Amino acid sequence: MNTRTLRNNNKGFTLIELMIVVVIIGILAALAIPRFMQATTKSKQSEAKQILKQIYTMERTYRQENGTYYAGGPADSSTGTALATLGVEIMPSALYSYTITVTAGTAFTATATATGLDDDATNDVWTIDQNGNLINTTNDVTT
């Protein structure tokens, strides 16, 4: 058997071809992973938006019945019934903690705070006031 016959029968990839594939996969992963992390953090933020809107609705009802807003909290996954007077329950799987501050009985601000939604130490903070203004004061997605 001659050398020429052996070379033609070798099927497979060269080391260079394998290295190029590994580099391409690395580049794709470097682009995709940060976008995936942002998307998961944004989905986690929906908890704060939903509960703050519920607090807003229940605060308005509470004021109609009692003439003042309810001040309460902190409420988080371990103290889920801290806002039970309002009719708001925080689930054991909650990522945020919630507090409500009242000013002279005529204004309130409810705050939702979570630390490290995307595995860093940055807080994610949302607020809603008596007018229904929902604001993301510190956004963990962009930091």
C-alpha positions in Angstrom: 0.0 0.0 0.0 1.5 3.3 -0.9 1.4 6.6 1.0 -1.0 8.3 -1.5 -3.7 5.8 -0.8 -3.4 6.3 3.0 -3.8 10.1 2.7 -7.0 9.8 0.6 -8.6 7.5 3.1 -8.1 9.8 6.1 -11.5 11.4 6.8 -11.9 13.9 9.6 -11.2 17.5 10.7 -7.8 19.2 11.0 -6.8 21.0 14.2 -7.2 24.4 12.5 -10.8 23.6 11.5 -11.6 22.5 15.0 -10.0 25.7 16.5 -12.0 27.9 14.1 -15.3 26.2 15.2 -14.4 26.7 18.9 -13.6 30.4 18.3 -17.0 30.9 16.4 -18.9 29.2 19.3 -17.1 31.4 21.8 -18.0 34.6 20.0 -21.6 33.5 19.7 -21.7 32.7 23.4 -20.1 36.0 24.3 -22.9 37.8 22.4 -25.8 35.7 23.6 -25.1 35.3 27.4 -25.4 39.0 28.3 -28.6 39.3 26.4 -30.0 36.3 28.1 -29.1 37.7 31.5 -30.8 41.0 30.7 -34.0 39.2 29.5 -34.2 37.1 32.7 -33.7 40.1 34.9 -36.4 42.0 33.1 -38.8 39.1 33.6 -38.0 39.2 37.4 -38.8 42.9 37.5 -42.4 42.1 36.5 -43.0 40.9 40.1 -42.3 44.4 41.5 -44.5 46.1 38.9 -47.4 43.8 39.6 -47.3 44.0 43.4 -46.7 47.7 43.4 -49.8 48.2 41.2 -51.7 46.0 43.6 -50.5 48.1 46.5 -51.6 51.3 44.7 -55.1 49.9 44.1 -55.5 48.7 47.7 -54.1 51.9 49.1 -56.8 53.9 47.2 -59.4 51.5 48.6 -58.0 51.8 52.1 -58.1 55.6 51.9 -61.7 55.6 50.8 -62.6 53.5 53.8 -60.4 55.1 56.5 -59.6 58.6 55.3 -55.8 58.0 55.3 -53.3 55.8 53.5 -51.8 52.7 55.2 -48.1 52.7 56.1 -46.6 49.3 56.4 -43.7 47.0 55.7 -41.2 45.8 55.3 -42.8 42.9 53.7 -40.7 40.2 51.9 -40.7 36.5 51.3 -40.2 35.8 55.1 -42.9 38.3 56.3 -45.4 37.8 53.5 -48.4 38.8 55.6 -47.0 42.2 56.8 -49.3 44.0 54.3 -52.3 41.8 55.1 -54.2 44.8 56.4 -54.2 46.2 52.8 -55.0 42.8 51.4 -51.6 42.3 49.8 -49.7 39.1 50.4 -46.1 38.6 49.4 -45.4 35.1 48.2 -42.6 33.0 49.7 -40.8 33.0 46.3 -40.7 36.9 46.2 -37.5 38.5 45.1 -38.3 42.0 46.3 -39.0 43.5 49.7 -41.8 46.1 50.0 -42.2 49.2 52.2 -44.9 51.9 52.2 -44.3 55.3 53.6 -47.1 57.8 54.2 -46.8 61.6 54.3 -49.4 63.4 56.4 -52.0 60.7 55.5 -52.5 62.3 52.1 -49.6 60.9 50.1 -47.8 57.5 50.0 -44.8 56.0 48.3 -44.5 52.2 48.0 -41.0 50.9 47.3 -39.9 47.6 46.0 -36.2 46.7 46.5 -34.2 43.6 45.3 -30.5 43.0 45.6 -28.6 41.2 42.9 -31.3 40.2 40.4 -28.6 39.3 37.9 -26.0 38.0 40.3 -24.4 41.3 41.2 -24.7 43.6 44.2 -26.7 46.3 42.5 -30.1 47.0 44.0 -33.1 47.1 41.7 -35.6 49.7 43.1 -39.1 50.5 41.9 -41.5 53.0 43.4 -45.2 53.9 43.0 -47.0 56.9 44.5 -50.6 58.0 45.3 -50.9 59.2 41.7 -50.0 55.8 40.2 -46.6 56.9 38.9 -44.5 53.7 38.6 -40.8 54.6 38.4 -37.7 52.4 38.2 -35.3 54.5 40.3 -32.4 52.1 40.1 -32.3 49.6 37.2 -30.3 46.5 37.7 -30.6 45.6 34.1 -28.5 48.4 32.7 -25.9 48.5 35.5 
